């Protein structure tokens, strides 16, 4: 969800020259590569400087966005009747076997508490650590046995990253719906370290893990039904991708599950395995098996297929108790597999399709998906239960608003006749060396923009577009497009569809996380300090160790920060903000090429290819 720069921050201090961005313009539908014709020295110099500046700015963005969840810390207080170290007996279970669950930690958040639990899996495997389920129970503040609430079991994605499922749980809890997540079999502390890679090299193990996951869902239902604050008749399940496949299987097998939200899921597991690039190693391993072992593995897959018992869920689906959201261009779970599951449920006309999006680019729709899932499960809340109010001036909310504005500054076009304007200096220090880079970005309407920066040792870069693109070559000349256009293309319009989708996906994912301020509690810790001079400091302490504290300062009486201090790995720095304005006043002169330089006419298409190459290269350094 966040932007990750592949190159080390030390790259910013290297003097090596950059060659033409590999692959830039070579994708289907992309602009022709600029390397097909000789590149003027001035243009090549601007490419080098522009790329260095963009990589530097990506490092700053990384320091703000590289906030990932980690294990919850111990805190003193939590939901009523739950205390750290407590062991609770459950007498009634789906398999009629009593068991204990243990409270191993509680952390209180703004709108809810996170209770860490462990309890035994109903299936015992050869790997002892896989037989204990670690879970996180998100309990909204104010829950009471007098008015029991519905609950949702949320299941994580294939790679085992809990970031997305934690966002789902936090979002539900902020809406007033208790939620719980647990590590699936062979993931994290339940596995041998191979995680999903081990599962994807052994088809029988994968099928076994899916079956055990469904059984673990049933065990989690046992835990929730034992809780006095939970309505035992209103427990649901939600999954994304692999989590949706498991949720569908569990929903069919477990009649106590009342609702199911299946995001990017489907049926016909054999076809999904045969189709998805992610399962290529699984197919290769399968091909090495004997005929007998292949047959056994195929039987195991068939037994784990969501379609196997889907008919048992049909009556609930026909009552509107199943929500299916699928990507119309899904390259992992084929849309026909989603339709097969919907057909088995009797709801083929009720799939909510994400048009124009694939399995991974569906992140662009995350804010809408979260809202839809929240309201779907909130339909079972007691009357009068509302979403937790957000603190208007809370530290997490202030930081969230700044990140949202930064994304809007680049991605969202301003209103007619207005512009976004950022004027700042980036200072990066490493090993007693310092880079000071003044940067100005102006984003106008109708495709107009201007970008300038001064990089020590590399020089000045300046490029923009009014009715035609232009690029400053050196201190004496500026290249200007030969052909003017009344409606010049925006920067995003210059790049290929794949790159546009990547940008929109990152923006959507970040916006989804920021849509529910309480979600940020799972990404970082936030502190607010009021200084004697009236300024406000918000300190962000990401839970990922490679990012140090981020301090944002707002001067007294200002709604705009004037400084951001950050640390990434061994690189420290700060951003001094002079101007930060969205939809501010605009003038045509802001986007015009410099008047005091000699003008050289070049093909408009060449300059547009140059702009596209710079953006493509920057995106290829991010993942």
Secondary structure, DSSP 8 states (H G I E B T S, - for coil): ----BSS-GGGGG------S-TTTT-STT----GGGS---HHHHHHHHHHHHHHHHHHHHHHHHH----------S--STT--TT-EEEE---TTS--EEEEEEEEEE-SSEEEEEEEEE-SS--SSGGGGEEEEEEEEETT--GGG-EEEEEEE--TT---HHHHHHHHHHHHHT-EEEEE--TTSGGGSSS-HHHHHTT-HHHHHHHHHHHHHHHHHHHHHHHH-TTEEEEEEEEEEETHHHHHHHHHHHH-TTEEEEEEES--S-HHHHHHH-GGGHHHHHHHHTS-HHHHHHHHHHHHHH-TTTTGGGGHHHHHTT-EEEEEETT-SSS-HHHHHHHHHHHT-GGG-EEETT--TTGGGGGHHHHHHHHHHHHHTTS-TT-------TT-HHHHHHHHHHHHHHHHHS---TTEEEEEEEEEEEEETTEEEEEEEEEEEESTT-EEEEEEETTTEEEEEEESSSEEEE-SSSEEEEESS--TT---HHHHS-HHHHHHHHHHHHHHHHHHHSGGGGGGTEEEEEEE-TTS-EEEEEEESSTTB--EEEEE-TT-SSEEEEEEEETTEEEEEEEEEEEEEEE--GGGGS--TTSEEEEE-HHHHHHHHHHHHHHHHHTB-
